[in-house]
């Protein structure tokens, strides 16, 4: 699947997930720098401990730095992260508006 930029979805290995009330911080494996940007959407699989995050609907990224992504997600009711997991970006439809030539 591709989107407007023609890039294939990318996945990265998770090393830690920090729970929060208004945001959730995900630390990614240090071998690779992620390519995610604010406004991207991601899904999770194979996370142990915090299994509630697996196979959810796409979750919006609200902040990034080279090794972490911050999600728009209240994870306070989730179990504690134990180990493993994969995060993958999801191409969601975007509305594009055009102005009339008239």
C-alpha positions as CSV (number, residue, x, y, z in Angstrom):
1,X,0.0,0.0,0.0
2,X,1.3,3.5,-0.8
3,X,0.0,7.0,-0.3
4,X,0.7,10.4,-1.8
5,X,4.5,10.2,-1.1
6,X,4.7,6.7,-2.6
7,X,6.5,5.3,0.4
8,X,5.8,1.8,1.7
9,X,4.8,1.5,5.4
10,X,7.8,1.1,7.7
11,X,8.0,-0.9,10.9
12,X,10.4,-0.6,13.9
13,X,11.1,-2.6,17.1
14,X,9.9,-1.2,20.4
15,X,12.1,-1.2,23.5
16,X,9.7,0.6,25.9
17,X,6.3,2.1,26.2
18,X,5.6,4.7,28.9
19,X,2.0,5.0,30.0
20,X,0.3,8.4,30.3
21,X,-3.1,10.1,30.8
22,X,-3.0,12.4,27.8
23,X,-0.1,10.9,25.8
24,X,1.9,7.7,25.5
25,X,5.7,7.7,24.8
26,X,7.1,4.8,22.8
27,X,10.9,4.3,22.7
28,X,12.2,2.5,19.6
29,X,15.2,0.3,19.2
30,X,18.4,2.3,18.8
31,X,19.8,0.5,15.8
32,X,17.7,2.6,13.4
33,X,16.4,6.1,13.4
34,X,12.7,6.1,12.7
35,X,11.1,8.0,9.8
36,X,7.8,8.9,11.5
37,X,6.6,12.5,11.6
38,X,4.0,14.4,13.6
39,X,0.6,13.6,12.2
40,X,1.5,10.1,11.0
41,X,-0.6,7.2,12.3
42,X,0.7,3.9,13.7
43,X,-0.5,0.5,14.8
44,X,1.1,-2.1,17.1
45,X,1.5,-5.8,17.2
46,X,3.4,-8.5,19.3
47,X,3.6,-6.2,22.4
48,X,3.9,-8.2,25.6
49,X,2.5,-6.9,28.8
50,X,0.6,-3.9,27.4
51,X,-1.5,-6.1,25.1
52,X,-4.3,-3.6,24.9
53,X,-2.2,-1.6,22.4
54,X,-2.0,-4.5,20.0
55,X,-4.3,-4.4,16.9
56,X,-6.0,-1.1,17.8
57,X,-7.2,1.3,15.3
58,X,-4.5,3.7,14.0
59,X,-3.1,6.0,16.6
60,X,-1.9,9.5,15.8
61,X,1.7,10.6,16.5
62,X,1.7,14.0,18.2
63,X,5.5,14.5,18.7
64,X,8.7,12.8,17.7
65,X,12.5,12.8,18.4
66,X,15.2,10.5,16.9
67,X,14.4,7.6,19.3
68,X,10.8,8.1,20.5
69,X,7.4,8.9,19.3
70,X,4.6,10.4,21.4
71,X,1.1,9.2,20.8
72,X,-2.3,10.8,21.2
73,X,-3.4,8.0,23.5
74,X,-4.6,7.6,27.1
75,X,-2.9,4.4,28.2
76,X,-3.4,4.7,32.0
77,X,-5.8,1.7,32.0
78,X,-3.4,-0.5,30.1
79,X,-1.2,-3.2,31.6
80,X,2.5,-2.4,32.1
81,X,4.8,-2.9,29.1
82,X,6.9,-6.0,29.5
83,X,8.9,-6.5,26.3
84,X,9.0,-6.7,22.5
85,X,6.6,-5.3,20.0
86,X,6.5,-3.8,16.6
87,X,5.1,-0.4,15.5
88,X,4.2,0.2,11.9
89,X,2.9,3.4,10.2
90,X,-0.5,3.3,8.6
91,X,-1.5,5.2,5.5
92,X,-4.8,6.8,6.4
93,X,-7.0,8.6,3.8
94,X,-6.5,12.4,3.8
95,X,-9.0,15.0,2.6
96,X,-7.6,17.2,-0.1
97,X,-9.3,20.4,-1.0
98,X,-8.9,22.3,-4.3
99,X,-10.0,25.8,-5.2
100,X,-12.1,26.4,-8.3
101,X,-10.6,28.0,-11.4
102,X,-13.6,30.3,-11.5
